């Protein structure tokens, strides 16, 4: 239907309405305008007689799995001007001036707007209630003063708001100015979230008469559906806290990834690409990135000879080139910042993949209790020598020991026993050759040696220990879940339910099991081997006291040098699950290019994995079961001693198994540290304050790093502070790696300092 035809149809329709209401004079006027001034007015009429204004529907809410709001649309308003109603320049001048005042807009521009001969000029979007109230006042003022009730009006509008700002930013995503989803869930589920926009159709006279007739029809907007994620805000927050600390501790250049997945259902409990970005302000780069962009721009200009000779360079031209280079660098930085590395990046999985290779070998029964795998420190394959991280060699090993040692030469032999064809079959079965199909945009494909899976013997050798083929972190965690859960490859997903605007469930996403890859027996055996690995093998830095952790380290070379330090980039990872006897949650921690000197998964990622698990497992109500040597370091709860007389209180503290330290000269305990009910290490120190002055006493935090658990306890007692022990304490050579309050800080006596222990780690 052409524009003219449409217009005619509307005119006829309008006439019917007019006749029905008996506006005879208006018809005469209209007839005159149509007949006499026809053509000229027809053009104007298209713009003016009918306005069809889109009214945005309220976009659905995004909830976490426990119903916490992660993204929400708040009601705001759009200010609209209908300048065709103006009769005098004085009115125009007055309205422009008042709007400029209320909305902080440029008056000259507003004055231009008031001269338009239409009924619809959008003046300002997304105003909040304070400005809205002032606009309402202006409306009644204009109505009284000039009888201009409809010249300024308000339309419903919405503004997207993210209460947790940075949390899960790469998963949730953000929307554009018109509320359309641009990334993450906001993009993937845009059609569900958007709803159906409403319309306001208005028919008005084409010129300003004393008696305008009007026709208004509102077609209500239909609110969008809400999305309930599988992401748990608490787990996500714990993950992001430790992942961010890991970025700082290890001077990580290319961000980090953590995925926590329910091994049985495929529900993603947390997915983080850190550092993230502020969803409420997604187009602003960090100060650090802005500096980098300045450097990149300067470098670009220099390289192209633009700043060599300032006297002859055309300044304007130079500025233009600088701007182009800058905006290009900015878009690259923004897309890097928004990137969900957990699904969009591919990497060599490295030794983490050994859990897959060994699963294949066990399922194919090509290894058994009599199999031995010899490591001399290197393995010669045709012209190529492949080294073990232990150059002295691991000697003769069982298949279990081969994994605990994370021995490459042994895994080359295990891979050879599996064979090229079977290796490819299992690679496909574990889901590495296809996208997982997770419900998020931007998932990448794997990069394997060949399309059809044909492998040369050298390809097979390096693939056995996870090198030279690339997969995504989401593929790795999905395959690890299959190893853990009895052998089932489940579909990972981040959306749990879709709700209508009343909160009724529209659809529920259930567990989708693609296939069984390995048997229950092989899965059970792998759980045992990986648990032992986390207790005393190469994965021991991922161990959490009291919990049955199973895990594997990985370190892989990226064969590119993104930061330009002349050394190839490394990925440090740790992948595991818990509890090993009845796996519930699998987790992958992955840092891209740590630059602090140690880039091994055992040193960089395993302690972060342990810290996260130590908080997440109790939250998931998985009970701790401590071993004898761990019991000593278990935190307990401080009793109530305040209000007691000093000697009774001291006796009670000691009877409760703590050391006592008395501060002040009084007879009664006025305060205590740690306070009643807070956690304190078993055998720790409780400080009792007996007068006002003593409350200001401070002690200096000593250094714990490098010391054993018993040394740390001794140092803590002599300084009057408490040490809460986390990380690996059972493994030989475990020592304090980090402390939660830095050496030299002044704290109240009795303060609890968390000290994380780990072994030096192996080079993997
Ligand atoms: Zn070895």
Boltz pocket constraint, residues with backbone or C-beta under 6 A from the ligand:
constraints:
  - pocket:
      binder: B
      contacts: [[A, 375], [A, 376], [A, 377], [A, 388], [A, 389], [A, 390], [A, 393], [A, 394], [A, 395], [A, 405], [A, 406], [A, 407], [A, 408], [A, 409], [A, 410]]
      max_distance: 6.0
